[in-house]
């Protein structure tokens, strides 16, 4: 990090915070603060929805995901376009017609207060945890860059977001997210073209794709019916569909984005915009990760990308053992570079048999490389079990810090931090809104003024900001941050979505049956996750976490049907 990088990084972040505060200070009432006065155009809605989902975790973890496991993760998003259509047709018109501030207000109108409160509390738990993770993710980056304490960085990042979110509410979040999305996409395109320029002169983009494919990084679609496989076409269009329906249709951090639209049409166009561009955006980010992989086929890559883990080992009694492993690994790297050069030259000849032999040789080297990396993890674990050996989240930042020109490092760090601020701001905004509208206001015995609830929204947003910082301080890497966020969501979202689907489509089911079913379902989903996924070794899970969305949704609907049909009131009727 040179002086120019610090200027670019700090200038970008301070501009976003200052601009958001200046443009939206002084909300006059609750509607202004929570829904931005319903002034948002469709492009603001669309960019805000996209930026809310595209957290720092997206730009920190997704390239590392492609580097290690290939681009199959994109299947996670296959259900999203269909979910956008369903939400536009069903959810958006109902929410606008009822003129609600939150999605959960609708549940009280349809069921009762306790069902509304339960759904709101489930949201607060999962989104509060997720907000902590979105703060923790960029803290890892700056910790690697600056060597600063993680807790200090969590506090700094959290406070930056709190400043404009508390002051301006929804409008501040939407206004700043347009700037953030511009910074984000500019930075990712710069990174992509820089990676291609760093490849050897004879390695064209076509050959880079072939090399990535030969190393199983372009296995994008898996049509197998293996439910234990984490990402398949079928889990994407079923589990991914249910997750997207729950996230965009019932998660207040997203609902609040499109409820701020000027009209039903503006909200719908914004969501369609997100549905059209989200999958290509994620594909592109994964492709960046695949190109980083190709770059490291011709350039030195560390045995483990986590600098803290490497430093700890080299200061321990295992240092000599680790250095010997590194020497053997460096020999393999030289062999790998020769093999990749040979494969690239064979592509020009267009001889199928020669190409297959070259590909098989590359795959053999890849297996050896994985063995070396696993051996490195084992050594790191013997030094300190608390050290993070899973280095997926460090791959992209390692590339940025060691290969990007001065000035652009600051831009790419600003990309990741902008993404963190955009998603965290949406989450804090939603958490403050739900706490105020669905819990605090609803249980007030005395009538309070508009100003009272406006101030309460700000105070609860501030409170959740510091709770998120506290969660971040207790955070630790869990295989891969982007997966952790989606796992947390999958544990809760299916149940919440099921409640809303009952409310929309199964009119005879009442509040008591839904409430009891939701509690039992949540317990069943948590137990299923623990035994089928949580305690299983990595890669040996009995079930993909995406199926939890489907299970939770279907289970709560079926149980509510049964409880309603056997209830005394139903029988008497």
TATA-V677718 format. One record per residue. N is the residue number from 1. RES is the residue in three letters. PHI is phi in radians with two decimals (* if undefined). PSI is psi in radians with two decimals (999 if undefined). D_FIRST is the distance of its C-alpha to the first C-alpha in Angstrom with 2 decimals. Layout:
BEGIN
N&RES&PHI&PSI&D_FIRST / N&RES&PHI&PSI&D_FIRST
END
This chain:
BEGIN
1&UNK&*&1.97&0.00 / 2&UNK&-1.67&3.05&3.81 / 3&UNK&-1.02&-0.69&6.84 / 4&UNK&-1.11&-0.61&8.04 / 5&UNK&-1.14&-0.71&5.78 / 6&UNK&-1.14&-0.65&6.95 / 7&UNK&-1.14&-0.81&10.23 / 8&UNK&-1.10&-0.83&10.72 / 9&UNK&-1.11&-0.96&10.09 / 10&UNK&-1.18&-0.66&12.17 / 11&UNK&-1.10&-0.76&14.56 / 12&UNK&-1.09&-0.85&15.40 / 13&UNK&-1.17&-0.74&16.10 / 14&UNK&-1.18&-0.62&18.02 / 15&UNK&-1.09&-0.79&19.98 / 16&UNK&-1.09&-0.82&21.09 / 17&UNK&-1.11&-0.83&22.15 / 18&UNK&-1.14&-0.73&23.83 / 19&UNK&-1.12&-0.76&25.50 / 20&UNK&-1.09&-0.70&26.85 / 21&UNK&-1.20&-0.78&28.23 / 22&UNK&-1.18&-0.73&29.74 / 23&UNK&-1.25&-0.42&31.37 / 24&UNK&-2.24&0.18&33.02 / 25&UNK&-1.15&2.61&33.79 / 26&UNK&1.36&0.91&37.36 / 27&UNK&-1.09&2.38&38.80 / 28&UNK&-1.51&-0.52&42.57 / 29&UNK&-2.64&-3.14&43.76 / 30&UNK&-1.12&-0.69&42.99 / 31&UNK&-1.08&-0.76&43.26 / 32&UNK&-1.05&-0.76&40.65 / 33&UNK&-1.28&-0.73&38.27 / 34&UNK&-1.56&-0.71&38.81 / 35&UNK&-1.96&0.15&39.67 / 36&UNK&1.08&0.46&38.14 / 37&UNK&1.22&0.25&41.69 / 38&UNK&0.89&0.89&42.04 / 39&UNK&-1.97&-0.07&40.59 / 40&UNK&-1.25&2.33&37.98 / 41&UNK&-1.42&2.94&38.58 / 42&UNK&-1.09&-0.65&38.31 / 43&UNK&-1.22&-0.57&34.95 / 44&UNK&-1.18&-0.76&33.46 / 45&UNK&-1.05&-0.85&35.13 / 46&UNK&-1.08&-0.83&33.93 / 47&UNK&-1.16&-0.63&30.26 / 48&UNK&-1.18&-0.73&30.42 / 49&UNK&-1.07&-0.77&32.10 / 50&UNK&-1.16&-0.75&29.57 / 51&UNK&-1.19&-0.56&26.52 / 52&UNK&-1.09&-0.71&28.20 / 53&UNK&-1.38&-0.55&28.44 / 54&UNK&-1.48&1.35&25.07 / 55&UNK&-1.42&3.12&22.98 / 56&UNK&-1.03&-0.52&19.47 / 57&UNK&-1.06&-0.65&21.50 / 58&UNK&-1.02&-0.82&22.64 / 59&UNK&-1.54&-0.24&19.29 / 60&UNK&-1.58&-0.80&17.99 / 61&UNK&-1.64&-0.61&21.31 / 62&UNK&-1.09&-0.79&23.25 / 63&UNK&-1.05&-0.67&21.39 / 64&UNK&-1.14&-0.60&21.62 / 65&UNK&-1.07&-0.80&25.25 / 66&UNK&-1.18&-0.67&25.97 / 67&UNK&-1.02&-0.80&24.23 / 68&UNK&-1.51&-0.77&26.53 / 69&UNK&-2.06&0.00&29.62 / 70&UNK&1.55&-3.05&29.76 / 71&UNK&-1.62&0.20&30.25 / 72&UNK&-1.09&-0.33&33.31 / 73&UNK&-1.05&-0.40&31.49 / 74&UNK&-1.09&-0.41&32.18 / 75&UNK&-1.09&-0.41&35.81 / 76&UNK&-0.96&-0.54&34.85 / 77&UNK&-1.69&0.05&34.82 / 78&UNK&-1.12&-0.49&38.12 / 79&UNK&-1.45&-0.14&40.15 / 80&UNK&-1.16&-0.82&38.02 / 81&UNK&-1.02&-0.74&39.75 / 82&UNK&-1.12&-0.68&43.16 / 83&UNK&-1.07&-0.68&42.05 / 84&UNK&-1.08&-0.69&41.05 / 85&UNK&-1.13&-0.80&44.55 / 86&UNK&-1.08&-0.77&46.27 / 87&UNK&-1.12&-0.71&44.31 / 88&UNK&-1.10&-0.64&45.09 / 89&UNK&-1.41&-0.59&48.75 / 90&UNK&-1.93&-1.00&49.29 / 91&UNK&-1.23&-0.90&46.70 / 92&UNK&-1.03&-0.86&45.72 / 93&UNK&-1.04&-0.68&49.34 / 94&UNK&-1.16&-0.82&50.38 / 95&UNK&-1.07&-0.76&47.51 / 96&UNK&-1.20&-0.67&48.08 / 97&UNK&-1.11&-0.70&51.84 / 98&UNK&-1.41&-0.19&51.69 / 99&UNK&0.93&0.87&49.24 / 100&UNK&-1.58&2.69&47.30 / 101&UNK&-1.49&-0.60&44.09 / 102&UNK&-2.27&2.78&43.21 / 103&UNK&-1.13&-0.50&44.23 / 104&UNK&-1.43&-0.25&46.02 / 105&UNK&-1.03&-0.67&48.46 / 106&UNK&-1.03&-0.63&50.16 / 107&UNK&-1.16&-0.57&50.84 / 108&UNK&-1.23&-0.70&52.91 / 109&UNK&-1.06&-0.64&54.95 / 110&UNK&-1.52&-0.71&55.60 / 111&UNK&-1.96&-1.64&55.95 / 112&UNK&-2.86&3.10&55.73 / 113&UNK&-1.14&-0.70&53.51 / 114&UNK&-1.17&-0.61&52.79 / 115&UNK&-1.19&-0.72&51.52 / 116&UNK&-1.06&-0.80&49.24 / 117&UNK&-1.15&-0.70&47.95 / 118&UNK&-1.08&-0.83&47.42 / 119&UNK&-1.08&-0.70&45.35 / 120&UNK&-1.12&-0.72&43.29 / 121&UNK&-1.18&-0.72&42.69 / 122&UNK&-1.04&-0.72&41.68 / 123&UNK&-1.09&-0.81&39.14 / 124&UNK&-1.06&-0.67&37.78 / 125&UNK&-1.13&-0.95&37.38 / 126&UNK&-1.24&-0.66&35.52 / 127&UNK&-1.33&-0.54&33.38 / 128&UNK&-1.10&-0.73&32.55 / 129&UNK&-1.12&-0.75&31.27 / 130&UNK&-1.12&-0.65&29.32 / 131&UNK&-1.08&-0.67&27.69 / 132&UNK&-1.10&-0.69&26.45 / 133&UNK&-1.19&-0.66&24.96 / 134&UNK&-1.21&-0.39&23.16 / 135&UNK&-1.42&-0.69&21.45 / 136&UNK&-1.13&-0.65&20.85 / 137&UNK&-1.01&-0.93&19.18 / 138&UNK&-1.21&-0.40&15.95 / 139&UNK&-1.09&-0.62&15.98 / 140&UNK&-1.05&-0.75&15.71 / 141&UNK&-1.06&-0.96&12.46 / 142&UNK&-1.15&-0.51&10.79 / 143&UNK&-1.11&-0.72&12.73 / 144&UNK&-1.17&-0.61&11.30 / 145&UNK&-1.33&-0.84&7.62 / 146&UNK&-1.74&-0.35&8.71 / 147&UNK&1.28&0.33&12.04 / 148&UNK&-1.40&2.81&13.87 / 149&UNK&-1.17&2.37&17.46 / 150&UNK&-1.05&-0.70&18.31 / 151&UNK&-1.15&-0.65&21.16 / 152&UNK&-1.11&-0.75&19.22 / 153&UNK&-1.18&-0.68&16.83 / 154&UNK&-0.99&-0.75&20.02 / 155&UNK&-1.14&-0.79&21.53 / 156&UNK&-1.08&-0.86&18.78 / 157&UNK&-1.13&-0.77&18.63 / 158&UNK&-1.06&-0.75&22.42 / 159&UNK&-1.17&-0.69&23.12 / 160&UNK&-1.00&-0.77&21.14 / 161&UNK&-1.20&-0.73&23.34 / 162&UNK&-1.03&-0.66&26.44 / 163&UNK&-0.94&-0.95&26.32 / 164&UNK&-1.51&-0.44&27.14 / 165&UNK&-1.20&-0.78&28.98 / 166&UNK&-1.18&-0.69&31.43 / 167&UNK&-1.26&-0.69&31.97 / 168&UNK&-1.99&-0.17&32.58 / 169&UNK&1.12&-2.54&33.60 / 170&UNK&-1.04&-0.72&33.96 / 171&UNK&-1.08&-0.69&33.62 / 172&UNK&-1.11&-0.71&30.22 / 173&UNK&-1.11&-0.84&29.08 / 174&UNK&-1.15&-0.75&30.57 / 175&UNK&-1.09&-0.81&29.33 / 176&UNK&-1.25&-0.52&25.65 / 177&UNK&-1.17&-0.49&25.85 / 178&UNK&-1.13&-0.76&26.75 / 179&UNK&-1.14&-0.70&23.56 / 180&UNK&-1.15&-0.70&21.55 / 181&UNK&-1.14&-0.61&23.39 / 182&UNK&-1.11&-0.82&22.67 / 183&UNK&-1.08&-0.77&18.87 / 184&UNK&-1.06&-0.93&19.23 / 185&UNK&-1.22&-0.60&21.48 / 186&UNK&-1.05&-0.84&19.68 / 187&UNK&-1.10&-0.70&16.45 / 188&UNK&-1.22&-0.66&18.60 / 189&UNK&-1.17&-0.68&20.57 / 190&UNK&-1.05&-0.81&17.63 / 191&UNK&-1.05&-0.78&16.44 / 192&UNK&-1.05&-0.86&20.10 / 193&UNK&-1.25&-0.49&20.81 / 194&UNK&-1.16&-0.74&17.74 / 195&UNK&-1.03&-0.81&18.96 / 196&UNK&-1.08&-0.65&22.42 / 197&UNK&-1.22&-0.41&21.39 / 198&UNK&-1.47&-0.19&19.81 / 199&UNK&-1.26&2.72&23.18 / 200&UNK&-0.94&2.65&25.74 / 201&UNK&-0.99&-0.58&27.82 / 202&UNK&-1.52&0.00&30.90 / 203&UNK&-1.70&1.70&29.31 / 204&UNK&-1.35&3.01&30.09 / 205&UNK&-1.07&-0.67&29.23 / 206&UNK&-1.05&-0.81&32.78 / 207&UNK&-1.18&-0.61&32.33 / 208&UNK&-1.07&-0.72&29.01 / 209&UNK&-1.11&-0.71&31.02 / 210&UNK&-1.13&-0.70&33.78 / 211&UNK&-1.13&-0.77&31.52 / 212&UNK&-1.07&-0.72&30.09 / 213&UNK&-1.14&-0.71&33.73 / 214&UNK&-1.10&-0.44&34.98 / 215&UNK&-1.70&0.29&32.54 / 216&UNK&1.10&0.54&33.88 / 217&UNK&-1.67&-0.16&30.77 / 218&UNK&-1.95&0.38&32.80 / 219&UNK&-1.36&1.44&35.62 / 220&UNK&-1.39&-0.74&35.26 / 221&UNK&-2.06&2.25&38.73 / 222&UNK&-2.08&1.98&40.75 / 223&UNK&-1.63&0.18&44.35 / 224&UNK&-1.22&2.74&45.46 / 225&UNK&-1.74&0.39&47.16 / 226&UNK&-1.31&1.89&45.50 / 227&UNK&-1.23&-0.32&44.74 / 228&UNK&-1.42&-0.28&42.64 / 229&UNK&-1.26&2.23&40.21 / 230&UNK&-1.11&-0.75&37.26 / 231&UNK&-2.24&1.98&36.85 / 232&UNK&-2.33&2.93&39.89 / 233&UNK&-1.01&-0.71&41.32 / 234&UNK&-1.28&-0.68&43.90 / 235&UNK&-1.18&-0.52&41.63 / 236&UNK&-1.23&-0.76&39.48 / 237&UNK&-1.50&-0.13&42.44 / 238&UNK&-1.90&-1.25&44.12 / 239&UNK&-1.05&-0.72&41.72 / 240&UNK&-1.15&-0.65&38.94 / 241&UNK&-1.10&-0.83&41.47 / 242&UNK&-1.15&-0.67&42.54 / 243&UNK&-1.13&-0.76&38.99 / 244&UNK&-1.15&-0.71&38.16 / 245&UNK&-1.05&-0.78&41.48 / 246&UNK&-1.19&-0.76&40.81 / 247&UNK&-1.18&-0.89&37.21 / 248&UNK&-1.43&-0.41&37.88 / 249&UNK&-1.66&-0.43&41.48 / 250&UNK&-2.25&-0.23&41.49 / 251&UNK&-1.42&2.08&37.97 / 252&UNK&-1.06&-0.51&37.82 / 253&UNK&-1.09&-0.47&34.09 / 254&UNK&-1.66&-0.76&35.19 / 255&UNK&-0.99&-0.70&38.75 / 256&UNK&-1.12&-0.49&37.62 / 257&UNK&-1.15&-0.81&35.52 / 258&UNK&-1.58&-0.25&38.62 / 259&UNK&-1.20&-0.35&41.13 / 260&UNK&-1.40&-0.04&39.44 / 261&UNK&-1.11&2.64&40.63 / 262&UNK&-1.16&-0.47&43.18 / 263&UNK&-2.74&3.03&45.75 / 264&UNK&-1.03&-0.75&46.41 / 265&UNK&-1.08&-0.76&45.83 / 266&UNK&-1.08&-0.73&42.40 / 267&UNK&-1.11&-0.77&41.34 / 268&UNK&-1.14&-0.76&42.80 / 269&UNK&-1.09&-0.67&41.16 / 270&UNK&-1.08&-0.73&37.75 / 271&UNK&-1.23&-0.68&38.32 / 272&UNK&-1.11&-0.71&39.64 / 273&UNK&-0.98&-0.79&36.55 / 274&UNK&-1.12&-0.74&34.45 / 275&UNK&-1.09&-0.61&36.89 / 276&UNK&-1.32&-0.61&36.65 / 277&UNK&-1.82&-0.26&32.88 / 278&UNK&-1.16&-0.82&31.57 / 279&UNK&-1.11&-0.82&32.69 / 280&UNK&-1.03&-0.65&31.36 / 281&UNK&-1.11&-0.80&27.95 / 282&UNK&-1.16&-0.65&27.83 / 283&UNK&-1.04&-0.77&29.18 / 284&UNK&-1.13&-0.74&26.42 / 285&UNK&-1.13&-0.70&23.64 / 286&UNK&-1.14&-0.65&25.53 / 287&UNK&-1.11&-0.64&25.87 / 288&UNK&-1.01&-0.78&22.09 / 289&UNK&-1.09&-0.69&22.18 / 290&UNK&-1.13&-0.65&25.11 / 291&UNK&-1.24&-0.56&23.36 / 292&UNK&-1.09&-0.70&20.39 / 293&UNK&-1.03&-0.82&23.29 / 294&UNK&-1.07&-0.72&24.77 / 295&UNK&-0.98&-0.75&21.55 / 296&UNK&-1.37&-0.05&21.59 / 297&UNK&-1.32&-0.37&25.25 / 298&UNK&-2.02&0.00&24.35 / 299&UNK&-2.36&2.74&21.11 / 300&UNK&-1.15&2.34&20.48 / 301&UNK&-2.13&2.47&19.82 / 302&UNK&-1.18&2.76&19.74 / 303&UNK&-1.08&-0.65&22.99 / 304&UNK&-2.39&2.28&21.38 / 305&UNK&-1.38&-0.16&18.10 / 306&UNK&-1.41&1.89&17.84 / 307&UNK&-1.12&-0.57&15.75 / 308&UNK&-1.14&-0.70&17.71 / 309&UNK&-1.15&-0.78&20.96 / 310&UNK&-1.09&-0.78&20.29 / 311&UNK&-1.08&-0.73&19.32 / 312&UNK&-1.13&-0.71&22.46 / 313&UNK&-1.15&-0.75&24.70 / 314&UNK&-1.23&-0.23&23.69 / 315&UNK&-1.73&-0.01&24.58 / 316&UNK&-1.76&-3.13&27.87 / 317&UNK&-1.27&-0.19&31.26 / 318&UNK&-1.58&0.13&30.47 / 319&UNK&-1.03&-0.78&27.81 / 320&UNK&-1.14&-0.74&30.32 / 321&UNK&-1.07&-0.70&31.53 / 322&UNK&-1.20&-0.69&28.05 / 323&UNK&-1.14&-0.68&27.29 / 324&UNK&-1.11&-0.69&30.63 / 325&UNK&-1.10&-0.70&29.82 / 326&UNK&-1.11&-0.67&26.54 / 327&UNK&-1.09&-0.80&28.66 / 328&UNK&-1.11&-0.67&31.11 / 329&UNK&-1.14&-0.67&28.41 / 330&UNK&-1.17&-0.59&26.93 / 331&UNK&-1.11&-0.74&30.51 / 332&UNK&-1.12&-0.65&30.80 / 333&UNK&-1.05&-0.72&27.59 / 334&UNK&-1.13&-0.72&29.25 / 335&UNK&-1.10&-0.69&32.42 / 336&UNK&-1.11&-0.76&30.61 / 337&UNK&-1.08&-0.73&29.10 / 338&UNK&-1.11&-0.73&32.61 / 339&UNK&-1.14&-0.68&34.14 / 340&UNK&-1.21&-0.68&31.82 / 341&UNK&-1.09&-0.72&32.54 / 342&UNK&-1.12&-0.76&36.21 / 343&UNK&-1.07&-0.74&36.15 / 344&UNK&-1.10&-0.68&34.55 / 345&UNK&-1.24&-0.60&37.27 / 346&UNK&-1.14&-0.55&39.98 / 347&UNK&-1.05&-0.55&39.02 / 348&UNK&-1.23&-0.56&40.19 / 349&UNK&-1.28&-0.54&43.51 / 350&UNK&1.06&0.75&44.09 / 351&UNK&-1.78&2.05&46.15 / 352&UNK&-1.09&-0.81&46.21 / 353&UNK&-1.11&-0.76&47.24 / 354&UNK&-1.12&-0.70&44.66 / 355&UNK&-1.09&-0.77&41.93 / 356&UNK&-1.14&-0.69&43.01 / 357&UNK&-1.13&-0.73&43.14 / 358&UNK&-1.12&-0.69&39.63 / 359&UNK&-1.13&-0.76&38.42 / 360&UNK&-1.08&-0.67&40.24 / 361&UNK&-1.11&-0.74&38.66 / 362&UNK&-1.07&-0.75&35.13 / 363&UNK&-1.17&-0.60&36.08 / 364&UNK&-1.11&-0.75&37.45 / 365&UNK&-1.12&-0.68&34.17 / 366&UNK&-1.05&-0.71&32.36 / 367&UNK&-1.10&-0.74&34.75 / 368&UNK&-1.10&-0.72&34.08 / 369&UNK&-1.09&-0.73&30.30 / 370&UNK&-1.07&-0.68&30.86 / 371&UNK&-1.09&-0.75&33.07 / 372&UNK&-1.08&-0.77&30.42 / 373&UNK&-1.14&-0.67&27.88 / 374&UNK&-1.16&-0.66&30.65 / 375&UNK&-1.10&-0.68&31.50 / 376&UNK&-1.09&-0.73&27.92 / 377&UNK&-1.08&-0.70&28.18 / 378&UNK&-1.11&-0.72&31.52 / 379&UNK&-1.12&-0.77&30.22 / 380&UNK&-1.05&-0.69&27.39 / 381&UNK&-1.14&-0.60&30.12 / 382&UNK&-1.24&-0.45&32.31 / 383&UNK&-1.31&-0.84&29.65 / 384&UNK&-2.77&1.99&28.96 / 385&UNK&-1.15&-0.35&30.39 / 386&UNK&-1.42&-0.22&28.00 / 387&UNK&-1.24&2.42&24.95 / 388&UNK&-1.41&2.00&23.98 / 389&UNK&-1.61&-0.41&24.98 / 390&UNK&-1.39&1.96&24.87 / 391&UNK&-1.89&0.35&21.46 / 392&UNK&-1.00&-0.68&22.01 / 393&UNK&-1.33&-0.10&19.51 / 394&UNK&-1.79&-0.15&16.65 / 395&UNK&-1.07&-0.93&17.42 / 396&UNK&-1.18&-0.70&15.69 / 397&UNK&-1.18&-0.56&12.39 / 398&UNK&-1.11&-0.76&12.57 / 399&UNK&-1.08&-0.80&13.26 / 400&UNK&-1.04&-0.87&10.44 / 401&UNK&-1.23&-0.45&7.66 / 402&UNK&-1.82&-0.15&9.88 / 403&UNK&-2.34&-0.29&11.53 / 404&UNK&-1.47&2.46&10.28 / 405&UNK&-1.10&2.79&9.86 / 406&UNK&-1.02&2.48&7.36 / 407&UNK&1.63&-0.80&8.42 / 408&UNK&-1.32&-0.42&9.88 / 409&UNK&-1.05&-0.80&7.09 / 410&UNK&-1.06&-0.68&7.49 / 411&UNK&-1.13&-0.79&11.15 / 412&UNK&-1.25&-0.56&11.60 / 413&UNK&-1.19&-0.64&10.27 / 414&UNK&-1.11&-0.61&12.61 / 415&UNK&-0.99&-0.91&15.23 / 416&UNK&-1.18&-0.70&15.38 / 417&UNK&-1.25&-0.61&15.40 / 418&UNK&-1.09&-0.74&17.92 / 419&UNK&-1.10&-0.70&20.03 / 420&UNK&-1.08&-0.79&20.04 / 421&UNK&-1.15&-0.67&21.16 / 422&UNK&-1.16&-0.81&23.79 / 423&UNK&-1.27&-0.68&25.50 / 424&UNK&-1.14&-0.69&25.36 / 425&UNK&-1.07&-0.78&26.85 / 426&UNK&-1.06&-0.73&29.65 / 427&UNK&-1.17&-0.79&30.39 / 428&UNK&-1.12&-0.72&30.62 / 429&UNK&-1.01&-0.80&32.72 / 430&UNK&-1.21&-0.73&35.03 / 431&UNK&-1.08&-0.76&35.31 / 432&UNK&-1.11&-0.70&36.32 / 433&UNK&-1.13&-0.86&38.78 / 434&UNK&-1.07&-0.78&40.47 / 435&UNK&-1.08&-0.71&40.85 / 436&UNK&-1.26&-0.92&42.40 / 437&UNK&-1.38&-0.79&44.60 / 438&UNK&-1.54&-0.37&45.62 / 439&UNK&-2.06&-1.08&46.00 / 440&UNK&-1.09&-0.96&46.07 / 441&UNK&-1.15&-0.69&48.08 / 442&UNK&-1.18&-0.50&50.29 / 443&UNK&-1.77&0.18&51.45 / 444&UNK&-1.28&2.30&52.06 / 445&UNK&-1.49&-0.48&55.77 / 446&UNK&-1.85&2.59&55.79 / 447&UNK&-1.20&2.35&54.92 / 448&UNK&-2.10&2.82&51.78 / 449&UNK&-1.36&2.86&50.63 / 450&UNK&-1.03&-0.72&48.02 / 451&UNK&-1.10&-0.64&45.86 / 452&UNK&-1.04&-0.81&46.16 / 453&UNK&-1.28&-0.52&44.70 / 454&UNK&-1.09&-0.83&41.95 / 455&UNK&-1.14&-0.66&40.89 / 456&UNK&-1.09&-0.71&41.34 / 457&UNK&-1.05&-0.74&38.95 / 458&UNK&-1.16&-0.74&36.26 / 459&UNK&-1.17&-0.69&36.91 / 460&UNK&-1.22&-0.61&36.91 / 461&UNK&-1.08&-0.76&33.63 / 462&UNK&-1.06&-0.78&32.13 / 463&UNK&-1.04&-0.81&33.79 / 464&UNK&-1.17&-0.52&32.45 / 465&UNK&-1.04&-0.79&28.93 / 466&UNK&-1.33&-0.51&29.20 / 467&UNK&-1.14&-0.73&31.08 / 468&UNK&-1.09&-0.71&28.27 / 469&UNK&-1.08&-0.70&25.79 / 470&UNK&-1.12&-0.78&28.36 / 471&UNK&-1.04&-0.73&28.67 / 472&UNK&-1.06&-0.64&24.90 / 473&UNK&-1.18&-0.39&25.10 / 474&UNK&-1.73&0.08&27.74 / 475&UNK&-1.33&2.67&25.98 / 476&UNK&-2.59&2.71&25.28 / 477&UNK&-1.13&2.40&24.52 / 478&UNK&-2.22&1.43&27.79 / 479&UNK&1.13&-1.02&27.62 / 480&UNK&-2.85&2.20&25.58 / 481&UNK&-1.08&-0.67&24.62 / 482&UNK&-1.14&-0.57&26.00 / 483&UNK&-1.26&-0.65&29.23 / 484&UNK&-1.06&-0.78&29.43 / 485&UNK&-1.05&-0.76&29.41 / 486&UNK&-1.25&-0.55&32.07 / 487&UNK&-1.16&-0.81&34.10 / 488&UNK&-1.02&-0.79&34.28 / 489&UNK&-1.08&-0.75&35.35 / 490&UNK&-1.13&-0.51&37.89 / 491&UNK&-1.17&-0.56&39.57 / 492&UNK&-1.88&-0.57&40.44 / 493&UNK&-1.13&-0.71&40.42 / 494&UNK&-1.03&-0.75&43.51 / 495&UNK&-1.08&-0.84&45.67 / 496&UNK&-1.10&-0.74&44.61 / 497&UNK&-1.07&-0.74&45.13 / 498&UNK&-1.02&-0.72&48.56 / 499&UNK&-1.03&-0.79&49.56 / 500&UNK&-1.19&-0.67&48.76 / 501&UNK&-1.15&-0.66&50.58 / 502&UNK&-1.06&-0.80&53.62 / 503&UNK&-1.07&-0.67&53.44 / 504&UNK&-1.34&-0.75&53.31 / 505&UNK&-2.05&-0.37&55.79 / 506&UNK&-2.01&1.48&58.06 / 507&UNK&-1.17&-0.47&59.94 / 508&UNK&-1.42&-0.22&62.46 / 509&UNK&-1.35&2.26&59.93 / 510&UNK&-1.75&-3.09&59.72 / 511&UNK&-1.15&-0.77&57.30 / 512&UNK&-1.07&-0.81&58.64 / 513&UNK&-1.08&-0.71&58.47 / 514&UNK&-1.18&-0.76&54.91 / 515&UNK&-1.07&-0.87&53.73 / 516&UNK&-1.11&-0.75&55.24 / 517&UNK&-1.09&-0.70&54.00 / 518&UNK&-1.13&-0.72&50.42 / 519&UNK&-1.13&-0.83&50.39 / 520&UNK&-1.10&-0.75&51.93 / 521&UNK&-1.04&-0.77&49.63 / 522&UNK&-1.08&-0.69&46.48 / 523&UNK&-1.12&-0.79&47.80 / 524&UNK&-1.08&-0.76&48.72 / 525&UNK&-1.13&-0.76&45.31 / 526&UNK&-1.09&-0.76&43.47 / 527&UNK&-1.12&-0.74&45.95 / 528&UNK&-1.05&-0.79&45.60 / 529&UNK&-1.04&-0.80&41.82 / 530&UNK&-1.05&-0.85&42.11 / 531&UNK&-1.46&-0.61&44.67 / 532&UNK&-1.54&-0.38&43.82 / 533&UNK&-2.26&-0.94&40.01 / 534&UNK&-1.00&-0.81&38.60 / 535&UNK&-1.63&0.01&40.35 / 536&UNK&-1.46&2.54&40.33 / 537&UNK&-1.07&2.69&38.11 / 538&UNK&-1.01&2.28&35.24 / 539&UNK&1.50&-0.08&36.81 / 540&UNK&-2.08&0.37&40.31 / 541&UNK&-1.07&2.52&40.50 / 542&UNK&-1.39&-0.26&44.00 / 543&UNK&-2.68&2.46&42.83 / 544&UNK&-1.28&2.42&39.86 / 545&UNK&-1.07&-0.40&38.46 / 546&UNK&-1.08&-0.53&38.99 / 547&UNK&-1.21&-0.30&42.73 / 548&UNK&-1.07&-0.59&42.50 / 549&UNK&-1.10&-0.79&42.29 / 550&UNK&-1.16&-0.81&45.49 / 551&UNK&-1.06&-0.84&47.25 / 552&UNK&-1.06&-0.76&46.51 / 553&UNK&-1.15&-0.89&47.64 / 554&UNK&-1.16&-0.70&50.83 / 555&UNK&-1.11&-0.79&51.76 / 556&UNK&-1.15&-0.61&51.70 / 557&UNK&-1.18&-0.84&53.79 / 558&UNK&-1.10&-0.75&56.35 / 559&UNK&-1.17&-0.68&56.72 / 560&UNK&-1.11&-0.70&57.14 / 561&UNK&-1.04&-0.82&59.81 / 562&UNK&-1.11&-0.85&61.66 / 563&UNK&-1.08&-0.66&61.50 / 564&UNK&-1.21&-0.69&62.69 / 565&UNK&-1.20&-0.54&65.53 / 566&UNK&-1.67&-0.02&66.82 / 567&UNK&-1.19&2.53&66.51 / 568&UNK&-0.98&-0.71&69.94 / 569&UNK&-1.09&-0.68&69.47 / 570&UNK&-1.19&-0.73&68.79 / 571&UNK&-1.12&-0.74&71.83 / 572&UNK&-1.13&-0.62&74.08 / 573&UNK&-1.14&999&72.95
END
